[in-house]
Amino acid sequence: MAESTTTTQMFSSWEKPELDLSNANWQSGSQGTGDVQIAFVEGFIAMRHGGRPESPSLIFTPAEWRAFVLNAREGEFDLT
């Protein structure tokens, strides 16, 4: 079986900029139910636990976010 590869630029956590999330417009990631909140800041997607907003946020590039969402839809991650 032949394997296919896709080339995308992936950032490691130390290559991502320090984003100022203090004025971010946080939105519920699950239509008002659940604890996940997301914000779009300077071309990146930040995700945090809405019940603990002081906790560290995960930062995704658009490509990483797309991969995360697609895998979540396929059941790769339990978002509940």
All heavy atoms as a GROMACS GRO file, in nm:
protein
  624
    1MET      N    1   0.084  -0.116   0.000
    1MET     CA    2   0.000   0.000   0.000
    1MET      C    3   0.090   0.124   0.000
    1MET      O    4   0.184   0.133   0.076
    1MET     CB    5  -0.091  -0.001   0.123
    1MET     CG    6  -0.168   0.125   0.134
    1MET     SD    7  -0.297   0.138   0.262
    1MET     CE    8  -0.262   0.019   0.383
    2ALA      N    9   0.061   0.219  -0.087
    2ALA     CA   10   0.140   0.341  -0.097
    2ALA      C   11   0.095   0.441   0.008
    2ALA      O   12  -0.024   0.454   0.038
    2ALA     CB   13   0.124   0.402  -0.236
    3GLU      N   14   0.192   0.508   0.067
    3GLU     CA   15   0.160   0.611   0.166
    3GLU      C   16   0.166   0.747   0.100
    3GLU      O   17   0.250   0.773   0.015
    3GLU     CB   18   0.259   0.606   0.281
    3GLU     CG   19   0.245   0.483   0.367
    3GLU     CD   20   0.337   0.488   0.487
    3GLU    OE1   21   0.366   0.599   0.534
    3GLU    OE2   22   0.380   0.382   0.531
    4SER      N   23   0.078   0.834   0.141
    4SER     CA   24   0.085   0.971   0.090
    4SER      C   25   0.130   1.061   0.204
    4SER      O   26   0.104   1.035   0.320
    4SER     CB   27  -0.051   1.016   0.037
    4SER     OG   28  -0.144   1.021   0.143
    5THR      N   29   0.198   1.167   0.170
    5THR     CA   30   0.242   1.262   0.271
    5THR      C   31   0.193   1.400   0.233
    5THR      O   32   0.180   1.434   0.116
    5THR     CB   33   0.396   1.265   0.283
    5THR    OG1   34   0.451   1.300   0.156
    5THR    CG2   35   0.451   1.133   0.330
    6THR      N   36   0.163   1.478   0.333
    6THR     CA   37   0.120   1.615   0.314
    6THR      C   38   0.220   1.704   0.383
    6THR      O   39   0.254   1.680   0.499
    6THR     CB   40  -0.020   1.637   0.374
    6THR    OG1   41  -0.109   1.544   0.315
    6THR    CG2   42  -0.067   1.779   0.350
    7THR      N   43   0.264   1.805   0.315
    7THR     CA   44   0.360   1.897   0.375
    7THR      C   45   0.285   2.020   0.425
    7THR      O   46   0.222   2.090   0.348
    7THR     CB   47   0.466   1.941   0.272
    7THR    OG1   48   0.529   1.824   0.220
    7THR    CG2   49   0.568   2.031   0.335
    8THR      N   50   0.291   2.042   0.555
    8THR     CA   51   0.238   2.162   0.615
    8THR      C   52   0.339   2.214   0.713
    8THR      O   53   0.417   2.138   0.770
    8THR     CB   54   0.105   2.137   0.690
    8THR    OG1   55   0.128   2.039   0.790
    8THR    CG2   56  -0.005   2.092   0.596
    9GLN      N   57   0.341   2.345   0.730
    9GLN     CA   58   0.435   2.402   0.824
    9GLN      C   59   0.378   2.386   0.964
    9GLN      O   60   0.272   2.436   0.996
    9GLN     CB   61   0.458   2.549   0.794
    9GLN     CG   62   0.560   2.612   0.887
    9GLN     CD   63   0.587   2.757   0.851
    9GLN    OE1   64   0.529   2.810   0.758
    9GLN    NE2   65   0.675   2.819   0.924
   10MET      N   66   0.448   2.312   1.047
   10MET     CA   67   0.404   2.291   1.184
   10MET      C   68   0.498   2.367   1.276
   10MET      O   69   0.619   2.365   1.260
   10MET     CB   70   0.406   2.142   1.220
   10MET     CG   71   0.315   2.057   1.133
   10MET     SD   72   0.143   2.102   1.144
   10MET     CE   73   0.100   2.022   1.295
   11PHE      N   74   0.442   2.436   1.372
   11PHE     CA   75   0.520   2.508   1.470
   11PHE      C   76   0.529   2.423   1.595
   11PHE      O   77   0.432   2.360   1.635
   11PHE     CB   78   0.452   2.640   1.508
   11PHE     CG   79   0.452   2.742   1.398
   11PHE    CD1   80   0.352   2.745   1.303
   11PHE    CD2   81   0.553   2.835   1.391
   11PHE    CE1   82   0.352   2.840   1.204
   11PHE    CE2   83   0.554   2.930   1.292
   11PHE     CZ   84   0.452   2.933   1.197
   12SER      N   85   0.642   2.423   1.657
   12SER     CA   86   0.650   2.360   1.788
   12SER      C   87   0.619   2.468   1.890
   12SER      O   88   0.621   2.586   1.860
   12SER     CB   89   0.789   2.300   1.811
   12SER     OG   90   0.887   2.400   1.803
   13SER      N   91   0.587   2.428   2.011
   13SER     CA   92   0.540   2.524   2.110
   13SER      C   93   0.640   2.637   2.134
   13SER      O   94   0.601   2.748   2.163
   13SER     CB   95   0.509   2.453   2.241
   13SER     OG   96   0.625   2.390   2.291
   14TRP      N   97   0.766   2.613   2.119
   14TRP     CA   98   0.864   2.719   2.145
   14TRP      C   99   0.880   2.813   2.026
   14TRP      O  100   0.941   2.917   2.038
   14TRP     CB  101   0.999   2.659   2.184
   14TRP     CG  102   1.053   2.561   2.083
   14TRP    CD1  103   1.126   2.590   1.973
   14TRP    CD2  104   1.035   2.420   2.083
   14TRP    NE1  105   1.155   2.476   1.904
   14TRP    CE2  106   1.100   2.369   1.969
   14TRP    CE3  107   0.970   2.332   2.169
   14TRP    CZ2  108   1.102   2.234   1.940
   14TRP    CZ3  109   0.973   2.198   2.138
   14TRP    CH2  110   1.038   2.151   2.024
   15GLU      N  111   0.826   2.782   1.911
   15GLU     CA  112   0.832   2.870   1.795
   15GLU      C  113   0.710   2.962   1.786
   15GLU      O  114   0.710   3.055   1.708
   15GLU     CB  115   0.843   2.790   1.666
   15GLU     CG  116   0.973   2.714   1.654
   15GLU     CD  117   0.976   2.623   1.533
   15GLU    OE1  118   0.868   2.585   1.484
   15GLU    OE2  119   1.084   2.591   1.487
   16LYS      N  120   0.607   2.937   1.864
   16LYS     CA  121   0.487   3.019   1.859
   16LYS      C  122   0.510   3.144   1.942
   16LYS      O  123   0.576   3.140   2.045
   16LYS     CB  124   0.368   2.941   1.913
   16LYS     CG  125   0.329   2.827   1.822
   16LYS     CD  126   0.214   2.749   1.878
   16LYS     CE  127   0.190   2.627   1.791
   16LYS     NZ  128   0.104   2.531   1.853
   17PRO      N  129   0.453   3.255   1.897
   17PRO     CA  130   0.474   3.379   1.972
   17PRO      C  131   0.399   3.378   2.105
   17PRO      O  132   0.301   3.305   2.122
   17PRO     CB  133   0.416   3.485   1.879
   17PRO     CG  134   0.312   3.413   1.800
   17PRO     CD  135   0.368   3.273   1.781
   18GLU      N  136   0.447   3.458   2.196
   18GLU     CA  137   0.375   3.480   2.321
   18GLU      C  138   0.260   3.574   2.289
   18GLU      O  139   0.282   3.690   2.256
   18GLU     CB  140   0.467   3.542   2.427
   18GLU     CG  141   0.571   3.449   2.480
   18GLU     CD  142   0.511   3.339   2.567
   18GLU    OE1  143   0.413   3.367   2.640
   18GLU    OE2  144   0.561   3.227   2.561
   19LEU      N  145   0.138   3.524   2.293
   19LEU     CA  146   0.022   3.604   2.259
   19LEU      C  147  -0.035   3.670   2.384
   19LEU      O  148  -0.041   3.609   2.490
   19LEU     CB  149  -0.086   3.517   2.194
   19LEU     CG  150  -0.049   3.447   2.064
   19LEU    CD1  151  -0.163   3.357   2.018
   19LEU    CD2  152  -0.013   3.547   1.957
   20ASP      N  153  -0.078   3.795   2.369
   20ASP     CA  154  -0.146   3.864   2.477
   20ASP      C  155  -0.294   3.826   2.470
   20ASP      O  156  -0.366   3.872   2.382
   20ASP     CB  157  -0.128   4.015   2.462
   20ASP     CG  158  -0.199   4.092   2.572
   20ASP    OD1  159  -0.250   4.030   2.668
   20ASP    OD2  160  -0.201   4.216   2.563
   21LEU      N  161  -0.336   3.741   2.561
   21LEU     CA  162  -0.474   3.692   2.561
   21LEU      C  163  -0.563   3.769   2.657
   21LEU      O  164  -0.680   3.736   2.672
   21LEU     CB  165  -0.475   3.543   2.596
   21LEU     CG  166  -0.395   3.451   2.504
   21LEU    CD1  167  -0.396   3.308   2.558
   21LEU    CD2  168  -0.447   3.456   2.362
   22SER      N  169  -0.509   3.875   2.718
   22SER     CA  170  -0.586   3.948   2.819
   22SER      C  171  -0.709   4.017   2.762
   22SER      O  172  -0.808   4.034   2.832
   22SER     CB  173  -0.496   4.051   2.889
   22SER     OG  174  -0.445   4.145   2.796
   23ASN      N  175  -0.706   4.057   2.636
   23ASN     CA  176  -0.822   4.122   2.574
   23ASN      C  177  -0.888   4.034   2.468
   23ASN      O  178  -0.964   4.084   2.385
   23ASN     CB  179  -0.780   4.255   2.510
   23ASN     CG  180  -0.738   4.356   2.615
   23ASN    OD1  181  -0.801   4.367   2.720
   23ASN    ND2  182  -0.631   4.428   2.588
   24ALA      N  183  -0.860   3.905   2.472
   24ALA     CA  184  -0.916   3.813   2.372
   24ALA      C  185  -1.067   3.803   2.389
   24ALA      O  186  -1.120   3.810   2.500
   24ALA     CB  187  -0.852   3.675   2.386
   25ASN      N  188  -1.136   3.785   2.279
   25ASN     CA  189  -1.281   3.765   2.278
   25ASN      C  190  -1.308   3.615   2.284
   25ASN      O  191  -1.317   3.549   2.181
   25ASN     CB  192  -1.342   3.829   2.152
   25ASN     CG  193  -1.492   3.814   2.147
   25ASN    OD1  194  -1.556   3.790   2.248
   25ASN    ND2  195  -1.547   3.829   2.028
   26TRP      N  196  -1.322   3.561   2.405
   26TRP     CA  197  -1.340   3.418   2.424
   26TRP      C  198  -1.484   3.378   2.393
   26TRP      O  199  -1.577   3.445   2.433
   26TRP     CB  200  -1.304   3.379   2.568
   26TRP     CG  201  -1.160   3.395   2.596
   26TRP    CD1  202  -1.099   3.501   2.656
   26TRP    CD2  203  -1.055   3.304   2.564
   26TRP    NE1  204  -0.965   3.481   2.663
   26TRP    CE2  205  -0.934   3.361   2.608
   26TRP    CE3  206  -1.052   3.180   2.501
   26TRP    CZ2  207  -0.812   3.297   2.591
   26TRP    CZ3  208  -0.929   3.116   2.485
   26TRP    CH2  209  -0.811   3.175   2.530
   27GLN      N  210  -1.498   3.267   2.321
   27GLN     CA  211  -1.629   3.215   2.283
   27GLN      C  212  -1.638   3.070   2.325
   27GLN      O  213  -1.539   2.998   2.323
   27GLN     CB  214  -1.646   3.225   2.132
   27GLN     CG  215  -1.632   3.365   2.077
   27GLN     CD  216  -1.626   3.366   1.925
   27GLN    OE1  217  -1.684   3.281   1.860
   27GLN    NE2  218  -1.555   3.463   1.869
   28SER      N  219  -1.759   3.027   2.358
   28SER     CA  220  -1.778   2.888   2.393
   28SER      C  221  -1.748   2.800   2.272
   28SER      O  222  -1.790   2.830   2.161
   28SER     CB  223  -1.922   2.864   2.439
   28SER     OG  224  -1.943   2.726   2.459
   29GLY      N  225  -1.676   2.693   2.294
   29GLY     CA  226  -1.641   2.602   2.186
   29GLY      C  227  -1.750   2.500   2.157
   29GLY      O  228  -1.737   2.420   2.066
   30SER      N  229  -1.858   2.504   2.234
   30SER     CA  230  -1.963   2.403   2.216
   30SER      C  231  -2.103   2.464   2.223
   30SER      O  232  -2.188   2.412   2.292
   30SER     CB  233  -1.946   2.292   2.320
   30SER     OG  234  -1.949   2.349   2.450
   31GLN      N  235  -2.123   2.572   2.156
   31GLN     CA  236  -2.254   2.636   2.145
   31GLN      C  237  -2.318   2.664   2.281
   31GLN      O  238  -2.435   2.641   2.302
   31GLN     CB  239  -2.348   2.553   2.058
   31GLN     CG  240  -2.296   2.534   1.918
   31GLN     CD  241  -2.384   2.443   1.836
   31GLN    OE1  242  -2.482   2.388   1.882
   31GLN    NE2  243  -2.349   2.429   1.709
   32GLY      N  244  -2.238   2.712   2.374
   32GLY     CA  245  -2.291   2.752   2.504
   32GLY      C  246  -2.290   2.647   2.611
   32GLY      O  247  -2.316   2.676   2.726
   33THR      N  248  -2.262   2.523   2.576
   33THR     CA  249  -2.256   2.417   2.676
   33THR      C  250  -2.114   2.362   2.681
   33THR      O  251  -2.047   2.352   2.580
   33THR     CB  252  -2.354   2.302   2.644
   33THR    OG1  253  -2.317   2.246   2.519
   33THR    CG2  254  -2.496   2.352   2.639
   34GLY      N  255  -2.067   2.330   2.798
   34GLY     CA  256  -1.932   2.277   2.810
   34GLY      C  257  -1.835   2.381   2.861
   34GLY      O  258  -1.869   2.498   2.880
   35ASP      N  259  -1.713   2.339   2.882
   35ASP     CA  260  -1.614   2.423   2.945
   35ASP      C  261  -1.507   2.478   2.851
   35ASP      O  262  -1.425   2.558   2.893
   35ASP     CB  263  -1.543   2.346   3.057
   35ASP     CG  264  -1.638   2.310   3.170
   35ASP    OD1  265  -1.727   2.391   3.199
   35ASP    OD2  266  -1.622   2.203   3.228
   36VAL      N  267  -1.505   2.436   2.728
   36VAL     CA  268  -1.400   2.480   2.635
   36VAL      C  269  -1.435   2.615   2.576
   36VAL      O  270  -1.547   2.638   2.532
   36VAL     CB  271  -1.380   2.376   2.522
   36VAL    CG1  272  -1.280   2.425   2.420
   36VAL    CG2  273  -1.335   2.243   2.580
   37GLN      N  274  -1.337   2.706   2.579
   37GLN     CA  275  -1.353   2.837   2.516
   37GLN      C  276  -1.240   2.856   2.415
   37GLN      O  277  -1.128   2.809   2.438
   37GLN     CB  278  -1.347   2.950   2.619
   37GLN     CG  279  -1.462   2.949   2.715
   37GLN     CD  280  -1.452   3.060   2.817
   37GLN    OE1  281  -1.342   3.101   2.856
   37GLN    NE2  282  -1.565   3.112   2.860
   38ILE      N  283  -1.271   2.925   2.305
   38ILE     CA  284  -1.170   2.952   2.204
   38ILE      C  285  -1.169   3.101   2.172
   38ILE      O  286  -1.269   3.171   2.191
   38ILE     CB  287  -1.192   2.870   2.075
   38ILE    CG1  288  -1.330   2.900   2.014
   38ILE    CG2  289  -1.173   2.722   2.100
   38ILE    CD1  290  -1.351   2.837   1.878
   39ALA      N  291  -1.054   3.148   2.125
   39ALA     CA  292  -1.038   3.287   2.082
   39ALA      C  293  -0.944   3.289   1.963
   39ALA      O  294  -0.852   3.206   1.952
   39ALA     CB  295  -0.982   3.373   2.195
   40PHE      N  296  -0.968   3.382   1.872
   40PHE     CA  297  -0.883   3.399   1.755
   40PHE      C  298  -0.798   3.523   1.779
   40PHE      O  299  -0.850   3.634   1.793
   40PHE     CB  300  -0.969   3.414   1.630
   40PHE     CG  301  -1.058   3.294   1.608
   40PHE    CD1  302  -1.189   3.293   1.656
   40PHE    CD2  303  -1.010   3.181   1.545
   40PHE    CE1  304  -1.271   3.182   1.638
   40PHE    CE2  305  -1.091   3.069   1.527
   40PHE     CZ  306  -1.221   3.071   1.574
   41VAL      N  307  -0.666   3.503   1.786
   41VAL     CA  308  -0.575   3.612   1.822
   41VAL      C  309  -0.455   3.611   1.728
   41VAL      O  310  -0.382   3.512   1.722
   41VAL     CB  311  -0.527   3.598   1.968
   41VAL    CG1  312  -0.433   3.710   2.006
   41VAL    CG2  313  -0.645   3.593   2.064
   42GLU      N  314  -0.436   3.718   1.655
   42GLU     CA  315  -0.318   3.738   1.570
   42GLU      C  316  -0.290   3.620   1.476
   42GLU      O  317  -0.176   3.579   1.458
   42GLU     CB  318  -0.195   3.767   1.656
   42GLU     CG  319  -0.207   3.893   1.740
   42GLU     CD  320  -0.086   3.918   1.826
   42GLU    OE1  321   0.025   3.875   1.791
   42GLU    OE2  322  -0.104   3.981   1.932
   43GLY      N  323  -0.394   3.563   1.419
   43GLY     CA  324  -0.378   3.453   1.325
   43GLY      C  325  -0.366   3.316   1.388
   43GLY      O  326  -0.345   3.216   1.319
   44PHE      N  327  -0.376   3.308   1.519
   44PHE     CA  328  -0.369   3.181   1.591
   44PHE      C  329  -0.503   3.155   1.659
   44PHE      O  330  -0.585   3.245   1.675
   44PHE     CB  331  -0.258   3.184   1.697
   44PHE     CG  332  -0.120   3.189   1.638
   44PHE    CD1  333  -0.060   3.310   1.607
   44PHE    CD2  334  -0.049   3.073   1.614
   44PHE    CE1  335   0.067   3.316   1.552
   44PHE    CE2  336   0.079   3.077   1.560
   44PHE     CZ  337   0.136   3.199   1.528
   45ILE      N  338  -0.523   3.032   1.703
   45ILE     CA  339  -0.642   2.994   1.777
   45ILE      C  340  -0.598   2.953   1.917
   45ILE      O  341  -0.510   2.868   1.932
   45ILE     CB  342  -0.719   2.878   1.709
   45ILE    CG1  343  -0.768   2.920   1.570
   45ILE    CG2  344  -0.839   2.837   1.793
   45ILE    CD1  345  -0.674   2.891   1.461
   46ALA      N  346  -0.656   3.016   2.018
   46ALA     CA  347  -0.625   2.983   2.157
   46ALA      C  348  -0.744   2.907   2.214
   46ALA      O  349  -0.859   2.936   2.183
   46ALA     CB  350  -0.600   3.109   2.237
   47MET      N  351  -0.716   2.808   2.297
   47MET     CA  352  -0.822   2.728   2.359
   47MET      C  353  -0.791   2.718   2.508
   47MET      O  354  -0.675   2.698   2.547
   47MET     CB  355  -0.827   2.588   2.296
   47MET     CG  356  -0.939   2.502   2.350
   47MET     SD  357  -0.962   2.346   2.259
   47MET     CE  358  -0.817   2.255   2.306
   48ARG      N  359  -0.894   2.735   2.589
   48ARG     CA  360  -0.875   2.727   2.734
   48ARG      C  361  -0.995   2.660   2.801
   48ARG      O  362  -1.100   2.643   2.740
   48ARG     CB  363  -0.854   2.866   2.794
   48ARG     CG  364  -0.980   2.950   2.797
   48ARG     CD  365  -0.955   3.084   2.860
   48ARG     NE  366  -1.080   3.160   2.870
   48ARG     CZ  367  -1.087   3.284   2.914
   48ARG    NH1  368  -0.977   3.347   2.951
   48ARG    NH2  369  -1.204   3.346   2.922
   49HIS      N  370  -0.977   2.626   2.926
   49HIS     CA  371  -1.083   2.570   3.008
   49HIS      C  372  -1.161   2.689   3.064
   49HIS      O  373  -1.107   2.768   3.142
   49HIS     CB  374  -1.023   2.487   3.121
   49HIS     CG  375  -1.123   2.412   3.203
   49HIS    ND1  376  -1.220   2.475   3.277
   49HIS    CD2  377  -1.140   2.280   3.221
   49HIS    CE1  378  -1.293   2.385   3.338
   49HIS    NE2  379  -1.247   2.265   3.306
   50GLY      N  380  -1.288   2.702   3.025
   50GLY     CA  381  -1.368   2.816   3.066
   50GLY      C  382  -1.392   2.823   3.216
   50GLY      O  383  -1.409   2.932   3.270
   51GLY      N  384  -1.390   2.710   3.282
   51GLY     CA  385  -1.409   2.709   3.427
   51GLY      C  386  -1.284   2.748   3.503
   51GLY      O  387  -1.291   2.778   3.622
   52ARG      N  388  -1.171   2.748   3.434
   52ARG     CA  389  -1.044   2.786   3.495
   52ARG      C  390  -0.967   2.876   3.399
   52ARG      O  391  -0.862   2.838   3.346
   52ARG     CB  392  -0.962   2.662   3.529
   52ARG     CG  393  -1.022   2.581   3.643
   52ARG     CD  394  -0.938   2.463   3.678
   52ARG     NE  395  -0.973   2.356   3.582
   52ARG     CZ  396  -0.898   2.251   3.558
   52ARG    NH1  397  -0.784   2.236   3.619
   52ARG    NH2  398  -0.937   2.159   3.472
   53PRO      N  399  -1.017   2.997   3.373
   53PRO     CA  400  -0.953   3.084   3.274
   53PRO      C  401  -0.810   3.125   3.308
   53PRO      O  402  -0.735   3.167   3.220
   53PRO     CB  403  -1.045   3.205   3.267
   53PRO     CG  404  -1.125   3.201   3.392
   53PRO     CD  405  -1.134   3.058   3.433
   54GLU      N  406  -0.771   3.111   3.434
   54GLU     CA  407  -0.633   3.144   3.473
   54GLU      C  408  -0.533   3.035   3.433
   54GLU      O  409  -0.413   3.058   3.432
   54GLU     CB  410  -0.626   3.170   3.624
   54GLU     CG  411  -0.643   3.046   3.711
   54GLU     CD  412  -0.788   2.997   3.726
   54GLU    OE1  413  -0.882   3.063   3.681
   54GLU    OE2  414  -0.804   2.889   3.785
   55SER      N  415  -0.583   2.918   3.398
   55SER     CA  416  -0.496   2.808   3.355
   55SER      C  417  -0.435   2.839   3.219
   55SER      O  418  -0.489   2.919   3.143
   55SER     CB  419  -0.576   2.678   3.345
   55SER     OG  420  -0.625   2.642   3.471
   56PRO      N  421  -0.324   2.775   3.186
   56PRO     CA  422  -0.260   2.800   3.056
   56PRO      C  423  -0.354   2.765   2.940
   56PRO      O  424  -0.436   2.674   2.949
   56PRO     CB  425  -0.139   2.706   3.056
   56PRO     CG  426  -0.113   2.677   3.200
   56PRO     CD  427  -0.248   2.682   3.267
   57SER      N  428  -0.340   2.840   2.832
   57SER     CA  429  -0.417   2.816   2.710
   57SER      C  430  -0.333   2.738   2.611
   57SER      O  431  -0.211   2.752   2.608
   57SER     CB  432  -0.458   2.949   2.647
   57SER     OG  433  -0.539   3.023   2.733
   58LEU      N  434  -0.399   2.656   2.531
   58LEU     CA  435  -0.332   2.589   2.420
   58LEU      C  436  -0.338   2.682   2.300
   58LEU      O  437  -0.442   2.742   2.273
   58LEU     CB  438  -0.402   2.457   2.387
   58LEU     CG  439  -0.401   2.351   2.494
   58LEU    CD1  440  -0.489   2.234   2.453
   58LEU    CD2  441  -0.260   2.304   2.520
   59ILE      N  442  -0.228   2.692   2.226
   59ILE     CA  443  -0.221   2.778   2.109
   59ILE      C  444  -0.202   2.690   1.986
   59ILE      O  445  -0.113   2.605   1.983
   59ILE     CB  446  -0.105   2.879   2.119
   59ILE    CG1  447  -0.112   2.957   2.251
   59ILE    CG2  448  -0.104   2.971   1.998
   59ILE    CD1  449  -0.236   3.042   2.269
   60PHE      N  450  -0.288   2.710   1.886
   60PHE     CA  451  -0.283   2.633   1.761
   60PHE      C  452  -0.259   2.725   1.643
   60PHE      O  453  -0.312   2.836   1.638
   60PHE     CB  454  -0.419   2.564   1.735
   60PHE     CG  455  -0.460   2.462   1.837
   60PHE    CD1  456  -0.531   2.499   1.950
   60PHE    CD2  457  -0.432   2.328   1.817
   60PHE    CE1  458  -0.572   2.405   2.043
   60PHE    CE2  459  -0.473   2.233   1.910
   60PHE     CZ  460  -0.542   2.271   2.022
   61THR      N  461  -0.182   2.678   1.545
   61THR     CA  462  -0.179   2.744   1.416
   61THR      C  463  -0.308   2.704   1.344
   61THR      O  464  -0.374   2.607   1.385
   61THR     CB  465  -0.059   2.698   1.332
   61THR    OG1  466  -0.075   2.559   1.301
   61THR    CG2  467   0.074   2.723   1.401
   62PRO      N  468  -0.345   2.773   1.237
   62PRO     CA  469  -0.465   2.731   1.164
   62PRO      C  470  -0.458   2.585   1.117
   62PRO      O  471  -0.558   2.512   1.124
   62PRO     CB  472  -0.471   2.829   1.047
   62PRO     CG  473  -0.409   2.954   1.102
   62PRO     CD  474  -0.296   2.902   1.189
   63ALA      N  475  -0.343   2.540   1.071
   63ALA     CA  476  -0.329   2.401   1.025
   63ALA      C  477  -0.344   2.302   1.141
   63ALA      O  478  -0.408   2.198   1.127
   63ALA     CB  479  -0.194   2.381   0.956
   64GLU      N  480  -0.286   2.335   1.255
   64GLU     CA  481  -0.300   2.248   1.373
   64GLU      C  482  -0.445   2.244   1.420
   64GLU      O  483  -0.495   2.138   1.458
   64GLU     CB  484  -0.211   2.298   1.487
   64GLU     CG  485  -0.064   2.281   1.461
   64GLU     CD  486   0.021   2.353   1.563
   64GLU    OE1  487  -0.023   2.454   1.621
   64GLU    OE2  488   0.136   2.309   1.583
   65TRP      N  489  -0.512   2.359   1.418
   65TRP     CA  490  -0.652   2.364   1.460
   65TRP      C  491  -0.738   2.277   1.370
   65TRP      O  492  -0.822   2.202   1.416
   65TRP     CB  493  -0.701   2.509   1.461
   65TRP     CG  494  -0.843   2.521   1.507
   65TRP    CD1  495  -0.950   2.550   1.429
   65TRP    CD2  496  -0.893   2.502   1.640
   65TRP    NE1  497  -1.065   2.551   1.506
   65TRP    CE2  498  -1.033   2.522   1.635
   65TRP    CE3  499  -0.834   2.469   1.761
   65TRP    CZ2  500  -1.113   2.510   1.748
   65TRP    CZ3  501  -0.914   2.458   1.873
   65TRP    CH2  502  -1.051   2.478   1.866
   66ARG      N  503  -0.716   2.290   1.239
   66ARG     CA  504  -0.792   2.210   1.142
   66ARG      C  505  -0.773   2.061   1.169
   66ARG      O  506  -0.869   1.984   1.173
   66ARG     CB  507  -0.751   2.244   1.000
   66ARG     CG  508  -0.831   2.171   0.895
   66ARG     CD  509  -0.790   2.214   0.752
   66ARG     NE  510  -0.876   2.160   0.653
   66ARG     CZ  511  -0.872   2.033   0.608
   66ARG    NH1  512  -0.784   1.949   0.655
   66ARG    NH2  513  -0.957   1.992   0.516
   67ALA      N  514  -0.649   2.020   1.191
   67ALA     CA  515  -0.620   1.878   1.219
   67ALA      C  516  -0.687   1.834   1.349
   67ALA      O  517  -0.745   1.725   1.356
   67ALA     CB  518  -0.470   1.856   1.225
   68PHE      N  519  -0.682   1.918   1.450
   68PHE     CA  520  -0.745   1.886   1.578
   68PHE      C  521  -0.895   1.868   1.561
   68PHE      O  522  -0.953   1.769   1.607
   68PHE     CB  523  -0.715   1.998   1.680
   68PHE     CG  524  -0.789   1.982   1.810
   68PHE    CD1  525  -0.744   1.890   1.904
   68PHE    CD2  526  -0.901   2.057   1.838
   68PHE    CE1  527  -0.812   1.874   2.025
   68PHE    CE2  528  -0.969   2.042   1.958
   68PHE     CZ  529  -0.924   1.951   2.051
   69VAL      N  530  -0.961   1.962   1.493
   69VAL     CA  531  -1.106   1.956   1.475
   69VAL      C  532  -1.145   1.834   1.392
   69VAL      O  533  -1.239   1.761   1.426
   69VAL     CB  534  -1.160   2.086   1.412
   69VAL    CG1  535  -1.305   2.072   1.370
   69VAL    CG2  536  -1.143   2.202   1.510
   70LEU      N  537  -1.072   1.809   1.283
   70LEU     CA  538  -1.104   1.692   1.200
   70LEU      C  539  -1.090   1.562   1.278
   70LEU      O  540  -1.175   1.474   1.269
   70LEU     CB  541  -1.017   1.690   1.074
   70LEU     CG  542  -1.046   1.797   0.970
   70LEU    CD1  543  -0.943   1.791   0.857
   70LEU    CD2  544  -1.187   1.783   0.915
   71ASN      N  545  -0.984   1.551   1.357
   71ASN     CA  546  -0.964   1.430   1.436
   71ASN      C  547  -1.068   1.418   1.547
   71ASN      O  548  -1.112   1.308   1.579
   71ASN     CB  549  -0.823   1.427   1.495
   71ASN     CG  550  -0.719   1.395   1.389
   71ASN    OD1  551  -0.746   1.321   1.296
   71ASN    ND2  552  -0.602   1.454   1.402
   72ALA      N  553  -1.108   1.531   1.603
   72ALA     CA  554  -1.212   1.527   1.706
   72ALA      C  555  -1.344   1.480   1.647
   72ALA      O  556  -1.417   1.402   1.710
   72ALA     CB  557  -1.228   1.666   1.769
   73ARG      N  558  -1.376   1.526   1.527
   73ARG     CA  559  -1.501   1.484   1.462
   73ARG      C  560  -1.500   1.335   1.432
   73ARG      O  561  -1.604   1.271   1.429
   73ARG     CB  562  -1.522   1.562   1.333
   73ARG     CG  563  -1.564   1.704   1.358
   73ARG     CD  564  -1.585   1.777   1.229
   73ARG     NE  565  -1.622   1.916   1.255
   73ARG     CZ  566  -1.615   2.012   1.167
   73ARG    NH1  567  -1.570   1.987   1.045
   73ARG    NH2  568  -1.648   2.134   1.198
   74GLU      N  569  -1.383   1.280   1.409
   74GLU     CA  570  -1.371   1.138   1.379
   74GLU      C  571  -1.362   1.054   1.506
   74GLU      O  572  -1.343   0.933   1.499
   74GLU     CB  573  -1.249   1.113   1.290
   74GLU     CG  574  -1.264   1.174   1.152
   74GLU     CD  575  -1.137   1.161   1.068
   74GLU    OE1  576  -1.037   1.104   1.116
   74GLU    OE2  577  -1.139   1.210   0.955
   75GLY      N  578  -1.372   1.118   1.622
   75GLY     CA  579  -1.369   1.045   1.749
   75GLY      C  580  -1.232   1.026   1.808
   75GLY      O  581  -1.215   0.953   1.904
   76GLU      N  582  -1.131   1.092   1.753
   76GLU     CA  583  -0.995   1.079   1.802
   76GLU      C  584  -0.980   1.137   1.943
   76GLU      O  585  -0.902   1.089   2.023
   76GLU     CB  586  -0.898   1.150   1.706
   76GLU     CG  587  -0.753   1.135   1.741
   76GLU     CD  588  -0.698   0.996   1.717
   76GLU    OE1  589  -0.755   0.922   1.635
   76GLU    OE2  590  -0.598   0.960   1.780
   77PHE      N  591  -1.057   1.241   1.976
   77PHE     CA  592  -1.049   1.307   2.106
   77PHE      C  593  -1.186   1.306   2.170
   77PHE      O  594  -1.287   1.325   2.104
   77PHE     CB  595  -1.004   1.453   2.090
   77PHE     CG  596  -0.873   1.467   2.018
   77PHE    CD1  597  -0.870   1.503   1.885
   77PHE    CD2  598  -0.754   1.444   2.084
   77PHE    CE1  599  -0.750   1.517   1.818
   77PHE    CE2  600  -0.634   1.457   2.018
   77PHE     CZ  601  -0.631   1.492   1.885
   78ASP      N  602  -1.188   1.289   2.300
   78ASP     CA  603  -1.313   1.299   2.375
   78ASP      C  604  -1.322   1.440   2.430
   78ASP      O  605  -1.248   1.476   2.521
   78ASP     CB  606  -1.314   1.197   2.488
   78ASP     CG  607  -1.444   1.201   2.568
   78ASP    OD1  608  -1.537   1.274   2.528
   78ASP    OD2  609  -1.451   1.132   2.670
   79LEU      N  610  -1.409   1.522   2.374
   79LEU     CA  611  -1.420   1.662   2.413
   79LEU      C  612  -1.523   1.685   2.522
   79LEU      O  613  -1.552   1.798   2.557
   79LEU     CB  614  -1.455   1.748   2.291
   79LEU     CG  615  -1.353   1.745   2.178
   79LEU    CD1  616  -1.403   1.828   2.060
   79LEU    CD2  617  -1.219   1.796   2.225
   80THR      N  618  -1.577   1.578   2.580
   80THR     CA  619  -1.678   1.597   2.684
   80THR      C  620  -1.616   1.597   2.821
   80THR      O  621  -1.508   1.555   2.844
   80THR     CB  622  -1.786   1.487   2.677
   80THR    OG1  623  -1.723   1.359   2.692
   80THR    CG2  624  -1.860   1.496   2.546
   0.00000   0.00000   0.00000
